[in-house]
């Protein structure tokens, strides 16, 4: 199954992972406006994201990098290993070259925070592009 098409359940599912409630709300609000038919799930940590993705298919994921416990890059690495075809965007206010390089290594999109219409458009373009 390719992940540019809806999952077996019939809807495209996106997992929003961020320890900041405000960031999750902003991502949800901006995505709902652009893709009202998508199912949006939320996790507050990398560990919760891994558990949610194991429980139900996820097509796309926005992942904060700096979170307590497991870093977003660690969670992203595990998600990508366990769920082939998943498209993931790393969101971070830390725009150091090392973070961008790590995103490239993982084959994911690096998106600079703050969350905005522009950052959501960047993530959507990546999700919906042909791998």
Secondary structure as the mmCIF struct_conf table of DSSP 4:
data_model
#
loop_
_struct_conf.conf_type_id
_struct_conf.id
_struct_conf.beg_label_comp_id
_struct_conf.beg_label_asym_id
_struct_conf.beg_label_seq_id
_struct_conf.end_label_comp_id
_struct_conf.end_label_asym_id
_struct_conf.end_label_seq_id
TURN_TY1_P TURN_TY1_P1 UNK A 3 UNK A 4
BEND BEND1 UNK A 5 UNK A 5
TURN_TY1_P TURN_TY1_P2 UNK A 8 UNK A 9
BEND BEND2 UNK A 10 UNK A 11
STRN STRN1 UNK A 13 UNK A 17
BEND BEND3 UNK A 19 UNK A 19
HELX_RH_AL_P HELX_RH_AL_P1 UNK A 21 UNK A 34
TURN_TY1_P TURN_TY1_P3 UNK A 36 UNK A 37
BEND BEND4 UNK A 38 UNK A 38
STRN STRN2 UNK A 39 UNK A 43
BEND BEND5 UNK A 44 UNK A 45
HELX_RH_AL_P HELX_RH_AL_P2 UNK A 46 UNK A 55
BEND BEND6 UNK A 56 UNK A 56
BEND BEND7 UNK A 59 UNK A 59
STRN STRN3 UNK A 60 UNK A 64
BEND BEND8 UNK A 65 UNK A 65
BEND BEND9 UNK A 68 UNK A 70
HELX_RH_AL_P HELX_RH_AL_P3 UNK A 72 UNK A 82
BEND BEND10 UNK A 83 UNK A 83
TURN_TY1_P TURN_TY1_P4 UNK A 84 UNK A 85
STRN STRN4 UNK A 87 UNK A 92
BEND BEND11 UNK A 93 UNK A 93
HELX_RH_AL_P HELX_RH_AL_P4 UNK A 97 UNK A 106
TURN_TY1_P TURN_TY1_P5 UNK A 107 UNK A 107
STRN STRN5 UNK A 109 UNK A 112
BEND BEND12 UNK A 113 UNK A 114
HELX_LH_PP_P HELX_LH_PP_P1 UNK A 115 UNK A 115
HELX_RH_AL_P HELX_RH_AL_P5 UNK A 117 UNK A 128
BEND BEND13 UNK A 129 UNK A 129
#
